Amino acid sequence: VGEHIDYCGYAVLPMAIEQDILIAVEPVQTQVVQLANTNSSYLDFSTSVNNIQINKTKPQWHNYFLCGLKGIQEHFGLNNPTGMNCLLDGTIPPSSGLSSSSALVCCAGLVTLRANGKTLSKVELAEICTKSERYIGTEGGGMDQSISFLAEEGTAKLIEFSPLRATDVRLPSGATFVIANSCVEMNKAATSHYNIRVMECRLATKLLSKSKGLEWKKMLRLHDVQTKLGVSLEEMLTIVEEVLHPEPYSTEEICKCLGISLEELRSQILSQNMQDVSTFKLHQRAKHVYSEAARVLEFQKICSEAPANALQLLGELMKQSHISCRELYECSCPELDRLVDICLQFGAIGSRLTGAGWGGCTVSMVPTDKLNTFLKNVKKAYYQTDGQRLAVENNSLFATKPGRGALVFVEA
């Protein structure tokens, strides 16, 4: 649980899946990085390591590698970084909301670190990779990069930010997590949906802060408002109801509420790629974030207390999370909603979208003793009704346990 709240400053509760990205690396004397991919639809690429250009307009696969490379270079101020010949292979379905892009950034950061003989803690590495993925124009919050490095086999993690730290969360026995791909591709960096949500949360932060007499110009994330006011998440939800109206806000109304000119809004608050957006849904986005943040803490609490009906309670939280993503955050899509319904119909205790949304995958919690019939029924109901989905069904529906984080294998 914890969809779209990491960039608002809130703790999230991910687990790593067993699928991964592998890079075979040969350090070379020349200062060139050569990238090749075992999948021939991803074209080869090479560049000088001293002049990294990252193209935001076309998020091609090699640009994600360059993000990780550049992040490490800049952190250490490397003047003459080691060149590398790299071959990539991966089992994470692309554009599926399973963070294949972040996995690639993290893997690239790790190999660059190693090739240049530098060391960092896992936490430092996660923080650098989070920052460096923003070179591609996605305002991500850090969940994907953190779990990529901090994951341990057999346990999910509660990940908290500033300062970054991770706590084990033991999932109750008796259930298995199943990932199902809706087969609707969604490319985070190529879409403005994601960045608009980040901006809506930032604007909601400003309006809530102003209404409560806080220094709103300094406030960037919804979590900051709660911290400054020293109230509970439940109280924050009440404040959202009091302060923000459900109708969308126009840029003019936002300026009026904050007492600033349109020019100031554009230059000081809205990012470059938001200049043309004319309406923002602040009430719905803030309501999702504060309720989802509460669900994360509730999920952790149920896992640690392990009551007899733990699975039912967790399933309920997953269902609520999906409804909130669908209704309030509007990051679902008809296919995801249909897939969630099918999974619940065939025995999932809980099911929801995972990843950014607007396509990609669902995650469902299924009683282990019902797993085989569940997989068979979902295949029939969702994948075998559609030729395109049928072609990819083997990689699209799978059970997973919490996997381990990033590793380096060194050839002796």
Buried (B, 14 or more C-beta within 10 A) or exposed (E): BBBBBBBBBBBBBBBBBEBBBEBBBEEBEEBBBBBBBEEEEBEEBEBEBEEBEBEBEEBEBBBBBBBBBBBBBBBBEBEEBBBBBBBBEBEBBBBBBBBBBBBBBBBBBBBBBBBBEEEBEBBBBBBBBBBBBEBBBBBBBBBBBBBBBBBBEEBBBBBBBEEBBBBEBEBBEEBBBBBBBBBBBBBBBBBEBBBBBBBBBBBBBBBBBBBBEBEBEEBBBBBBBBEBBEBEBEEBBEBBEEBBEEEBBEBEBBBEBBEBEEEEBBEEBBEEBBEEBEEBBBBBBBBBBBBBBBBBBBBBEBBEEEEEEBBEBBBBBBBBBBBBBBEBBBBBBEBBBBBBBBBBEBBBBBBBBBBBBBBBBBBBBBBEEBBEEBBEBBBEBBBEEEEEBBEEBEEBBBBBBBBEBBEEEEEE
